[in-house]
């Protein structure tokens, strides 16, 4: 940046005509000053007084959340490639020219527990309308353990693979019960289980490739679950907690700009709704929370916090009162 640009911007702390601002700065060339000012207007650093009055100040409206306001402004009105030929050319030159990150993580040497996720027909046995009406955020649970079959249906049904898609340029892509930007499915699932009948308490990773849990650590992790959820004590009365952790490099392989970060949160929302509906279908009470302790969770699981990091929590238990109200 030229040394005189900050001073030039500062001179417009209040509305001024460009020649007046240039004169106040003592710039010798009025035309050069005008060119700089026009460029700053084109780049959005300066706006006409009338436009400024109509604009809503993000800093004020968003309660001084500067980082969020900056990100919101930085990713607006993205320009997308259109046309099949242009898209194919971009994919070949900018995407597939680099090695593709693995579609899922695997802990091959760890103890494994197959889930045998129920077929789609079984998962959809209850009418969707009834599930939507019955779904509630639950914070009150009985002491009854969750059946392993129910955990399997919820975890496998949410994060499990339902098939493969094929793109002539990108190649094979995962399909799941929830949508994901570019079918990249960046979010991994880690399960803290402490009250599941037929499953030893511990920390597990869900292996998409084999539809099974891989035990990373043994032990009762309900205290850690409470701390991960920012000390929401009612979490310990549930049966298990799932940590969603995106591997961001999967998205960046194809979407190489800031807007890609937004898709992680959208993916997490899709998965959370699927999780909640499946849990309700199995008679479980589900909850979600974004009140997470990032660094603690990363240390607990062993995430680097850069390539992979926690983004959302969801869990379930046997509710103290039944949720599904079947029509008579």
LUMNU-672957 format. One line per 2 residues: number of its first residue (from 1); their letters; for each residue x, y, z of N, C-alpha, C. Coordinates in steps of 0.02 Angstrom, whole numbers, plus 50000, padded with zeros to 5 digits. Each point is the difference from the previous one (the first is absolute). Layout:
N
NUM> a> X Y Z X Y Z X Y Z ~ ...
This chain:
328
1> xx> 50042 49940 50000 49958 50060 50000 50044 50063 50000 ~ 49982 50048 49958 50038 50062 49998 49994 50037 50067
3> xx> 50052 50036 50018 50002 50034 50065 49945 50052 50007 ~ 49977 50030 49944 49951 50054 50005 49928 49975 50002
5> xx> 49989 49935 49988 49931 49974 49999 49966 50004 50068 ~ 50033 49978 50056 49966 50007 50065 49982 50072 50016
7> xx> 50044 50047 49983 49986 50070 50013 49941 50023 49957 ~ 49998 49976 49939 49945 50018 49955 49934 49974 50027
9> xx> 49999 49938 50023 49939 49972 50029 49980 50038 50063 ~ 50050 50017 50041 49985 50035 50063 49970 50069 49987
11> xx> 50017 50029 49944 49974 50067 49985 49925 49999 49985 ~ 49973 49939 49988 49928 49993 49987 49964 49975 50063
13> xx> 50027 50017 50059 49966 49983 50062 49932 50033 50004 ~ 49991 50055 49963 49936 50032 49992 49991 50015 49925
15> xx> 49938 50009 49977 49990 50010 49928 50040 50059 49973 ~ 50035 49988 49945 50039 50053 49968 50000 49989 49925
17> xx> 50006 50054 49964 50008 49993 49928 50072 49979 49985 ~ 50010 49956 49951 50067 49976 49985 50053 50054 49990
19> xx> 49986 50054 49963 50052 50052 49992 50021 50031 50066 ~ 49951 50008 50046 50015 50030 50065 50046 49954 50040
21> xx> 49985 49934 49998 50042 49952 50036 50071 49999 49972 ~ 50005 50001 49934 50066 50000 49969 50039 50062 50017
23> xx> 49967 50057 50001 50033 50063 50017 50023 50000 50072 ~ 49958 49973 50045 50017 49998 50071 50062 49958 50012
25> xx> 50008 49948 49959 50058 49957 50008 50063 50029 49967 ~ 49991 50053 49961 50057 50031 49967 50026 49960 49942
27> xx> 49956 49959 49969 50022 49961 49942 50009 50046 49940 ~ 50054 49991 49964 50017 50045 49946 49956 49989 49939
29> xx> 49986 49938 49983 49962 49985 49940 49927 49986 50017 ~ 49957 50047 49981 49929 49991 50013 49972 49940 49963
31> xx> 50023 49988 49939 49976 49944 49960 50021 49934 50030 ~ 50062 49996 50025 50023 49938 50032 49959 49986 50063
33> xx> 49985 50053 50037 49959 49993 50060 49930 49975 49982 ~ 49972 50029 49947 49933 49980 49978 50000 49926 49980
35> xx> 50052 49978 49966 50004 49930 49979 50001 49954 50061 ~ 50040 50019 50051 50004 49958 50060 49932 49998 50036
37> xx> 49967 50057 50002 49936 50003 50034 49948 49957 49963 ~ 50000 50004 49933 49953 49960 49961 50013 49925 50011
39> xx> 50064 49983 50005 50016 49929 50011 49977 49978 50069 ~ 50008 50042 50050 49977 49982 50068 49925 49993 50002
41> xx> 49965 50041 49961 49927 49994 49995 49982 49933 49967 ~ 50036 49983 49946 49987 49938 49964 50012 49939 50044
43> xx> 50050 50004 50043 50017 49944 50045 49956 49998 50062 ~ 49959 50052 50009 49954 50000 50057 50027 50032 50063
45> xx> 50061 50030 49998 50027 50032 50059 49967 50068 50013 ~ 49977 50032 49947 49965 50064 50005 49931 49992 49967
47> xx> 49950 50031 50030 49932 49998 49972 49972 50071 49998 ~ 49956 50014 49952 49967 50066 49999 49962 50013 50064
49> xx> 49995 50062 50020 49968 50018 50063 49928 49975 50003 ~ 49964 50006 49945 49930 49978 50000 49995 49925 50012
51> xx> 50046 49960 49969 50000 49928 50010 50019 49982 50072 ~ 50048 50038 50027 50022 49986 50069 49943 50009 50049
53> xx> 49958 50050 49989 49944 50012 50046 49949 49944 49998 ~ 49994 49968 49941 49951 49946 49994 50026 49934 50027
55> xx> 50065 49994 50004 50029 49936 50020 49992 49989 50075 ~ 49990 49935 50017 49996 49981 50071 50070 49983 50023
57> xx> 50020 50028 50055 50068 49988 50027 50002 49932 50034 ~ 50036 49953 49970 50005 49933 50029 50030 50003 50070
59> xx> 50050 50042 50009 50034 50004 50064 49951 50017 50056 ~ 49954 50045 49985 49952 50021 50051 49944 49949 50009
61> xx> 49971 49978 49944 49944 49953 50003 50022 49932 50028 ~ 50060 49979 49982 50024 49935 50022 50039 50004 50066
63> xx> 49988 50051 50038 50026 50005 50069 50077 49994 50002 ~ 50034 50033 49953 50073 50002 49998 50032 49931 49989
65> xx> 49963 49954 49969 50030 49936 49981 50039 50010 49935 ~ 50060 50028 50007 50038 50022 49941 50021 49942 49956
67> xx> 50021 49945 50030 50022 49943 49959 49943 49973 49957 ~ 49940 49994 50031 49943 49976 49962 49980 50049 49946
69> xx> 50001 50064 50016 49982 50051 49951 50049 50000 49941 ~ 50064 49992 50015 50050 49999 49947 49990 49939 49955
71> xx> 49988 49942 50031 49990 49939 49960 49937 50006 49957 ~ 49947 50027 50030 49937 50009 49964 50010 50043 49937
73> xx> 50038 50053 50008 50013 50044 49943 50047 49970 49949 ~ 50048 49961 50024 50051 49972 49956 49974 49947 49953
75> xx> 49947 49964 50019 49977 49944 49959 49936 50015 49962 ~ 49976 50061 50002 49938 50018 49966 50009 50000 49923
77> xx> 49948 49982 49966 49996 50006 49927 50058 49966 49964 ~ 50014 49938 50020 50054 49963 49968 49983 49987 49926
79> xx> 50050 50001 49958 49991 49988 49929 50013 49926 49986 ~ 49951 49967 49971 50006 49928 49987 50010 49988 49925
81> xx> 50035 49947 49985 50010 49979 49931 49935 49971 49973 ~ 49982 50018 49940 49940 49973 49969 50018 49967 49934
83> xx> 49959 49952 49981 50013 49965 49937 50038 49936 50013 ~ 49977 49945 49970 50031 49935 50012 50073 49998 49979
85> xx> 50016 50030 49943 50070 49999 49976 50046 50038 50047 ~ 49977 50059 50024 50041 50041 50045 50010 49964 50066
87> xx> 49948 49968 50025 50006 49963 50063 50048 49941 49992 ~ 49994 49965 49946 50044 49943 49988 50073 50022 49995
89> xx> 50011 50055 49966 50068 50026 49993 50029 50020 50069 ~ 49959 50033 50040 50023 50020 50067 50017 49939 50042
91> xx> 49957 49949 49998 50012 49940 50040 50064 49965 49979 ~ 50013 49997 49935 50060 49966 49977 50063 50040 50016
93> xx> 49997 50066 49992 50061 50041 50008 50013 50019 50073 ~ 49947 50011 50039 50010 50027 50068 49985 49949 50055
95> xx> 49962 49949 49986 49978 49955 50053 50035 49932 49993 ~ 49985 49964 49948 50027 49932 49994 50074 49998 49985
97> xx> 50031 50057 49987 50072 50002 49991 50038 49989 50065 ~ 49964 50007 50057 50030 49988 50066 49972 49935 50029
99> xx> 50038 49966 50042 49975 49938 50031 49938 50015 50042 ~ 49953 49957 49995 49938 50009 50038 50007 49972 50071
101> xx> 49978 50038 50050 50003 49974 50069 49956 49938 50007 ~ 50016 49958 50048 49960 49940 50012 49928 50019 50017
103> xx> 49952 49960 49976 49929 50015 50011 49978 49988 50071 ~ 50038 49960 50037 49983 49988 50071 50063 49977 50037
105> xx> 49998 50009 50065 50056 49979 50043 49991 49927 50020 ~ 50057 49968 50016 49997 49932 50023 50052 49989 50055
107> xx> 49979 49964 50052 50045 49979 50053 50002 49923 49997 ~ 50037 49974 49953 49997 49929 49984 50022 49954 50057
109> xx> 50047 50023 50041 50028 49956 50051 49960 49999 50065 ~ 49947 50039 50004 49962 50004 50063 49945 49947 50003
111> xx> 49980 49984 50062 49945 49953 50011 49938 50025 49962 ~ 49967 49954 49966 49943 50021 49960 49936 49966 50023
113> xx> 49945 50037 49992 49934 49973 50016 49953 50016 49941 ~ 49984 49950 49959 49956 50012 49943 49931 50026 50022
115> xx> 49972 50045 49961 49935 50027 50016 49943 49962 49966 ~ 50011 49980 49938 49947 49970 49960 49939 50045 49999
117> xx> 50011 50060 49975 49947 50050 49996 49939 49972 49965 ~ 49940 50010 50029 49939 49975 49968 49991 50027 49930
119> xx> 49965 49963 49958 49986 50022 49932 49955 50061 50001 ~ 50001 50037 49944 49961 50062 49995 49926 49988 50014
121> xx> 49974 49942 49978 49930 49986 50010 49982 49998 50074 ~ 50044 49971 50041 49987 49997 50072 50006 50069 50032
123> xx> 50049 50039 49976 50009 50067 50029 49942 50046 49985 ~ 49963 49986 49947 49945 50044 49980 49931 49969 50015
125> xx> 49998 49953 50047 49937 49967 50014 49948 50046 50030 ~ 50022 50053 50035 49954 50047 50031 49989 50059 49953
127> xx> 49938 50022 49990 49986 50056 49955 50040 50062 50018 ~ 50026 50034 49948 50041 50059 50010 49962 50055 50037
129> xx> 49936 50008 49984 49961 50052 50033 49997 49989 50075 ~ 49993 49937 50021 49998 49985 50072 50067 50014 50032
131> xx> 50055 49983 49965 50067 50013 50027 50012 50075 50009 ~ 49982 50039 49950 50010 50072 50004 49960 50031 50057
133> xx> 49940 49975 50009 49957 50026 50053 50025 49979 50069 ~ 50030 49941 50005 50022 49973 50064 50070 50022 50020
135> xx> 50040 50023 49952 50070 50019 50015 50002 50058 50049 ~ 50038 49991 50052 50010 50052 50051 50072 49997 50025
137> xx> 50025 50057 50022 50065 49999 50035 49988 49975 50071 ~ 50034 49947 50018 49989 49967 50064 50060 50011 50046
139> xx> 49985 50019 50062 50052 50009 50051 49985 49962 50064 ~ 49948 49960 49998 49982 49961 50058 49997 49926 49979
141> xx> 50041 49959 50032 50007 49930 49979 49989 49953 50059 ~ 49977 49940 49984 49995 49947 50051 50069 49968 50007
143> xx> 50006 49954 50049 50063 49965 50009 50006 49939 49956 ~ 49948 49984 49964 50000 49941 49957 50053 50009 49944
145> xx> 50040 49949 49989 50050 50005 49947 49969 49997 49930 ~ 50033 50031 49953 49980 49996 49930 50023 49932 49973
147> xx> 49958 49969 49961 50019 49936 49969 50053 50013 49946 ~ 50046 49954 49993 50051 50008 49949 49969 50004 49931
149> xx> 49947 49962 49987 49967 50002 49935 49974 50070 49984 ~ 49978 50036 50051 49975 50068 49988 50057 50048 49985
151> xx> 50054 49994 50038 50059 50042 49984 50024 49986 49930 ~ 50002 49936 49980 50023 49982 49933 49956 50032 49947
153> xx> 49935 49998 50011 49954 50028 49950 50009 50075 49993 ~ 50013 50034 50056 50006 50073 50000 50067 50021 49971
155> xx> 50054 49972 50026 50067 50020 49977 50011 49978 49927 ~ 49986 49937 49985 50009 49976 49932 49953 50033 49951
157> xx> 49938 50014 50022 49952 50032 49956 50016 50072 49987 ~ 50037 50032 50045 50018 50071 49991 50063 50008 49959
159> xx> 50053 49964 50018 50065 50009 49968 50020 49944 49952 ~ 49960 49948 49996 50018 49943 49959 49990 50012 49925
161> xx> 50035 49961 49961 49996 50004 49928 49938 49964 49975 ~ 49963 50033 49955 49941 49969 49970 50015 49976 49929
163> xx> 50055 50022 49971 50018 49980 49932 50057 50041 49973 ~ 50010 49996 49934 50052 50038 49967 49970 50038 49941
165> xx> 50028 50058 49987 49984 50038 49940 50063 50001 49957 ~ 49993 50011 49936 50059 50001 49957 49998 50062 49956
167> xx> 50055 50038 50000 50008 50058 49957 50058 49985 49952 ~ 49990 50016 49937 50050 49982 49949 50068 50033 50010
169> xx> 50001 50057 50035 50063 50035 50013 50025 49987 50071 ~ 49957 50009 50048 50020 49994 50071 50007 49928 50021
171> xx> 49959 49957 49972 50003 49929 50019 49946 49980 50048 ~ 50015 49952 50043 49949 49972 50045 49988 50046 50059
173> xx> 49936 50009 50017 49980 50044 50055 49952 49963 50046 ~ 50004 50015 50064 49956 49970 50049 49929 50027 49995
175> xx> 49952 49959 50017 49932 50025 50012 49979 49978 50070 ~ 49965 50045 50034 49976 49986 50068 49928 50024 50007
177> xx> 49972 49994 50059 49930 50020 50010 49992 50075 50005 ~ 50054 50037 50008 49998 50073 50002 50041 50029 49942
179> xx> 49980 50057 49973 50038 50031 49945 50065 50029 50025 ~ 50047 50007 49954 50065 50030 50016 50026 50035 49938
181> xx> 50032 50057 50008 50027 50038 49944 50046 49957 49958 ~ 49984 49992 49936 50043 49961 49956 50003 49926 50017
183> xx> 49954 49975 50042 50002 49930 50023 50067 49983 50031 ~ 50031 50049 50034 50066 49989 50030 49996 49974 50071
185> xx> 49945 50012 50034 49988 49974 50068 50061 50005 50045 ~ 50019 50060 50019 50062 50009 50038 49995 49982 50074
187> xx> 49940 49991 50027 49992 49994 50072 50007 49928 50024 ~ 50048 49991 50046 50010 49936 50034 49959 49999 50065
189> xx> 49984 49941 50024 49961 49993 50062 50039 49960 50051 ~ 50006 50029 50060 50031 49967 50057 49947 49992 50054
191> xx> 49996 49942 50031 49947 49983 50046 50028 49988 50070 ~ 49975 50039 50048 50014 49987 50071 49940 49963 50027
193> xx> 50008 49937 50018 49945 49958 50022 50012 49978 50072 ~ 49949 50006 50042 50008 49980 50070 49939 49963 50029
195> xx> 49944 50000 49963 49941 49964 50025 49964 49967 49942 ~ 50037 49957 49965 49972 49964 49942 50005 49926 50014
197> xx> 49944 49965 50002 50000 49929 50014 50033 49961 49943 ~ 50052 49962 50016 50034 49961 49949 50060 50034 49970
199> xx> 50018 50060 50026 50059 50035 49976 50040 50025 50059 ~ 50063 49979 50004 50042 50020 50056 50010 50076 49998
201> xx> 49997 50034 50058 50010 50072 50002 50067 50019 49970 ~ 50001 50054 49963 50062 50022 49970 49990 50053 49948
203> xx> 50056 50019 49969 50001 50048 49945 50010 49961 49935 ~ 49955 50010 49953 50001 49963 49937 50001 50047 49940
205> xx> 50027 49974 49945 49994 50035 49936 49956 49958 49954 ~ 49954 50033 49964 49958 49963 49953 50037 49992 49935
207> xx> 50011 49937 49980 50034 49983 49939 49949 49993 49944 ~ 49999 50048 49954 49951 50001 49946 50010 49940 49953
209> xx> 50062 49985 49985 50016 49948 49951 49972 49932 50020 ~ 50003 49984 50065 49980 49934 50023 49937 50000 50043
211> xx> 49970 50059 50010 49940 50006 50041 50010 49968 50068 ~ 50050 50025 50036 50015 49974 50066 50032 50054 50043
213> xx> 49998 49988 50065 50033 50045 50047 50070 49973 50014 ~ 50048 50045 50002 50069 49982 50019 50015 50033 50067
215> xx> 50016 49961 50050 50011 50028 50067 50069 50032 50004 ~ 50000 50064 50015 50063 50037 50008 50025 49999 50072
217> xx> 49953 50003 50048 50018 49998 50071 49943 49968 50039 ~ 50016 49964 50053 49950 49970 50043 49989 50044 50061
219> xx> 49940 49994 50030 49986 50037 50061 49934 50037 49997 ~ 49978 50023 50057 49938 50038 50007 50016 50073 49987
221> xx> 49975 50027 49944 50017 50067 49980 49944 50050 50010 ~ 49954 49986 50047 49944 50047 50008 50023 50067 50028
223> xx> 50051 50000 50043 50026 50064 50026 50031 50040 49944 ~ 50037 49965 49956 50031 50034 49943 49946 50026 49952
225> xx> 49944 49962 49994 49946 50023 49957 49970 50065 50026 ~ 49991 50004 50065 49973 50062 50030 50048 50058 49987
227> xx> 50063 49988 50009 50049 50054 49989 50004 50020 49926 ~ 49995 49950 49956 50001 50015 49928 49941 50044 49981
229> xx> 49943 49991 50034 49940 50039 49987 49996 50062 50044 ~ 50058 50026 50018 50004 50063 50040 49964 49994 50066
231> xx> 50008 49942 50032 49975 49988 50068 49924 50001 50006 ~ 49966 49978 49948 49928 49990 50005 49989 49932 50035
233> xx> 49986 50003 50064 50001 49940 50043 49948 49947 49981 ~ 49945 50021 49970 49948 49952 49982 50025 49950 49947
235> xx> 50053 50016 49964 50027 49956 49948 50020 49932 50030 ~ 50024 49999 50061 50023 49937 50031 49943 49951 50010
237> xx> 49938 50023 50000 49943 49956 50010 49978 49966 49935 ~ 50028 50022 49943 49987 49966 49937 50039 49935 49997
239> xx> 50002 49968 49943 50036 49936 49993 50062 50005 49957 ~ 50000 50045 49952 50059 50008 49957 49999 50070 49969
241> xx> 50060 50021 49980 50009 50066 49969 50043 49991 49938 ~ 49979 50031 49945 50038 49997 49937 50032 50068 49986
243> xx> 50063 49998 49983 50037 50060 49981 50007 50001 49924 ~ 49976 50054 49969 50009 50009 49929 50065 50040 49988
245> xx> 50044 49973 49959 50064 50032 49988 50016 49998 49925 ~ 49993 50056 49966 50015 50000 49928 50075 49997 49985
247> xx> 50017 49963 49948 50067 50001 49972 49997 50051 49943 ~ 50021 50061 50015 49988 50057 49954 50035 49992 49934
249> xx> 50056 49964 49998 50037 49991 49938 49959 49964 49947 ~ 49950 49961 50020 49957 49967 49950 49961 50052 49960
251> xx> 49976 50051 50034 49963 50053 49965 50047 50044 49958 ~ 50057 50017 50029 50046 50045 49967 50031 49970 49937
253> xx> 49999 49934 49996 50025 49968 49939 49961 50023 49939 ~ 49934 50010 50009 49957 50021 49944 49981 50073 50004
255> xx> 49984 50024 50059 49977 50069 50009 50056 50040 50033 ~ 50040 50032 49959 50061 50032 50025 49990 50074 50013
257> xx> 49951 50016 50042 49989 50070 50019 49966 50002 50068 ~ 49996 50061 50029 49977 50007 50069 49929 49974 50010
259> xx> 49958 50005 49948 49930 49981 50007 49993 49926 50019 ~ 50051 49959 49986 49996 49929 50016 49990 49988 50074
261> xx> 50024 50046 50042 49992 49990 50073 49927 49999 50020 ~ 49959 50040 49964 49929 50003 50016 49967 49932 49991
263> xx> 50023 49962 49950 49969 49935 49985 50008 49950 50057 ~ 50052 50008 50041 50010 49955 50057 49942 50005 50049
265> xx> 49980 50061 50015 49945 50011 50047 49934 49976 49971 ~ 49991 50009 49934 49939 49976 49968 49998 49924 50003
267> xx> 50055 49967 49986 50003 49927 50004 49983 49976 50071 ~ 50028 50034 50049 49987 49980 50070 49926 50006 50017
269> xx> 49968 50052 49975 49929 50009 50012 49958 49945 49968 ~ 50018 49981 49938 49964 49945 49967 50007 49936 50041
271> xx> 50061 49985 50021 50012 49939 50038 49964 50000 50067 ~ 49999 50057 50033 49967 50004 50065 49925 49986 49994
273> xx> 49969 50026 49947 49928 49987 49991 49988 49926 49986 ~ 50042 49970 49958 49993 49929 49986 50008 49960 50064
275> xx> 50052 50017 50039 50012 49966 50064 49939 50005 50045 ~ 49972 50059 50006 49943 50011 50045 49939 49960 49978
277> xx> 49987 49997 49935 49942 49963 49976 50009 49925 50009 ~ 50060 49976 49986 50013 49928 50010 49996 49981 50073
279> xx> 50026 50042 50044 49996 49986 50071 49927 49998 50023 ~ 49960 50048 49976 49929 50001 50017 49965 49937 49975
281> xx> 50018 49978 49940 49970 49939 49971 50015 49939 50043 ~ 50057 50000 50035 50019 49943 50042 49977 50009 50072
283> xx> 49960 50052 50013 49974 50012 50067 50050 50034 50046 ~ 50053 50029 49973 50051 50034 50040 49986 50075 50002
285> xx> 50026 50031 50051 49997 50073 50005 50066 50029 49977 ~ 49998 50043 49951 50061 50028 49970 50010 50073 50019
287> xx> 50062 50022 49995 50016 50071 50011 50060 50018 49957 ~ 50007 50063 49987 50059 50027 49965 50023 50062 50037
289> xx> 50064 50016 49993 50026 50061 50030 50063 50022 49965 ~ 50004 50066 49990 50061 50029 49971 50043 50032 50054
291> xx> 49979 49992 50064 50039 50026 50056 50056 49950 50015 ~ 50053 50004 49961 50053 49950 50004 50065 50032 50026
293> xx> 50041 49959 50031 50067 50020 50022 50050 49971 49950 ~ 50016 50040 49951 50039 49976 49943 50066 49967 50020
295> xx> 50042 50036 50036 50066 49975 50016 49997 49937 50043 ~ 49953 49998 50047 49994 49941 50042 49981 49939 49958
297> xx> 49953 50008 49954 49978 49944 49958 50057 49977 49955 ~ 50037 50047 49973 50056 49982 49956 50052 49959 50038
299> xx> 50015 50019 50061 50048 49963 50040 49972 49932 50020 ~ 49936 49997 50016 49968 49938 50020 50002 49947 49945
301> xx> 49984 50022 49939 49996 49953 49944 50067 49991 49965 ~ 50040 50054 49999 50063 49998 49963 49995 50033 49932
303> xx> 49964 50056 49997 49993 50038 49938 50050 50057 49998 ~ 50023 50018 49940 50051 50053 49996 49971 50070 50004
305> xx> 49933 50008 49993 49970 50066 50006 50007 50043 49939 ~ 50034 49976 49947 50010 50037 49938 49970 49962 49942
307> xx> 50026 49940 49988 49972 49959 49946 49933 49969 50022 ~ 49994 49986 50065 49939 49971 50027 49986 50031 50068
309> xx> 49936 50018 50011 49983 50036 50062 49926 49988 50016 ~ 49981 50004 50063 49929 49989 50019 49957 50059 49978
311> xx> 49938 49985 49982 49956 50053 49976 49930 49997 50032 ~ 49979 49940 50023 49931 49992 50025 49997 49937 50042
313> xx> 49954 49998 50048 49989 49942 50041 49927 49978 49995 ~ 49989 49935 50000 49931 49975 50005 50002 49935 50039
315> xx> 49948 49988 50037 49999 49941 50043 49930 49977 50012 ~ 49992 49946 50037 49934 49972 50013 50002 49955 50061
317> xx> 49940 49986 50024 49991 49954 50056 49927 49978 50000 ~ 49982 49957 50046 49930 49981 50007 49965 50056 50037
319> xx> 49949 50031 49969 49967 50057 50032 49961 49979 50062 ~ 49992 50047 50046 49962 49984 50060 49926 49991 49985
321> xx> 49977 50029 49944 49931 49991 49977 50001 49983 49925 ~ 49957 49956 49977 49999 49981 49929 49988 50061 49955
323> xx> 50031 49999 49941 49993 50056 49953 49948 49986 49946 ~ 50002 49939 49972 49955 49984 49944 49929 49992 50024
325> xx> 49956 50040 49972 49929 49995 50016 49965 49973 49938 ~ 49992 49935 49997 49969 49969 49941 49925 50013 49999
327> xx> 49973 50014 49940 49927 50010 49995 49961 49938 50018 ~ 49943 50008 50032 49959 49943 50020 49953 49979 49944
